[in-house]
Amino acid sequence: MTTIDLNVDKNNQIVCYNKYIGILNEKNLKLYNSVGENITDISVDINTAIFSSNIYIKALLGAALVQ
């Protein structure tokens, strides 16, 4: 069974989108596929959130999948 390790000392924002899992913490978004493989890391700098964090992270995941 594949696992994704989380640092419990960090503020992990976790969201699922289709068959992907996104984890945002410390200005880094990690995107995992349905079997737990890390498929991309994106550096993110959020100054002021306009939407709720869950909607914003889903938008980032969608953009990452398009690239």
PLY file of the C-alpha trace (Angstrom):
ply
format ascii 1.0
element vertex 67
property float x
property float y
property float z
element edge 66
property int vertex1
property int vertex2
end_header
0.00 0.00 0.00
1.33 3.42 -0.96
1.38 6.18 1.64
1.93 9.93 1.50
3.93 11.24 4.44
2.84 14.50 6.04
4.83 16.65 8.41
2.41 17.17 11.29
4.30 20.31 12.38
3.25 22.10 9.17
-0.16 23.48 8.21
-1.13 20.97 5.51
-4.05 21.96 3.29
-5.27 18.77 1.60
-7.78 18.59 -1.23
-8.91 15.89 -3.65
-9.72 16.71 -7.28
-10.90 13.97 -9.64
-8.32 11.20 -9.14
-5.65 13.51 -7.71
-4.60 14.64 -4.25
-3.07 18.05 -3.67
-1.18 19.06 -0.55
-0.34 22.72 0.00
2.06 23.78 2.74
4.75 26.42 3.10
4.21 27.87 -0.40
4.56 24.48 -2.09
1.79 22.50 -3.81
2.48 18.80 -4.31
0.21 16.90 -6.67
-0.18 13.11 -6.37
-1.98 10.71 -8.70
-4.43 7.98 -7.70
-1.64 5.55 -6.72
0.22 8.06 -4.55
3.01 9.00 -6.97
4.17 12.61 -6.77
3.62 13.93 -10.29
4.53 17.60 -9.80
5.64 20.24 -7.29
4.61 23.84 -7.79
5.92 26.85 -5.89
2.97 29.02 -4.85
3.05 32.51 -3.34
-0.34 33.53 -1.98
-0.50 37.12 -0.74
-4.22 37.58 -0.17
-6.75 34.81 -0.59
-9.85 35.97 -2.45
-11.74 32.67 -2.24
-11.99 30.06 0.44
-8.77 28.06 0.58
-10.44 24.86 -0.63
-11.70 26.50 -3.83
-8.34 28.19 -4.42
-6.41 24.93 -4.04
-8.80 23.16 -6.45
-8.14 25.93 -8.99
-4.38 25.42 -8.58
-4.78 21.66 -9.03
-6.79 22.16 -12.19
-4.15 24.52 -13.58
-1.36 22.08 -12.69
-3.10 19.26 -14.52
-3.45 21.33 -17.68
0.30 22.02 -17.91
0 1
1 2
2 3
3 4
4 5
5 6
6 7
7 8
8 9
9 10
10 11
11 12
12 13
13 14
14 15
15 16
16 17
17 18
18 19
19 20
20 21
21 22
22 23
23 24
24 25
25 26
26 27
27 28
28 29
29 30
30 31
31 32
32 33
33 34
34 35
35 36
36 37
37 38
38 39
39 40
40 41
41 42
42 43
43 44
44 45
45 46
46 47
47 48
48 49
49 50
50 51
51 52
52 53
53 54
54 55
55 56
56 57
57 58
58 59
59 60
60 61
61 62
62 63
63 64
64 65
65 66
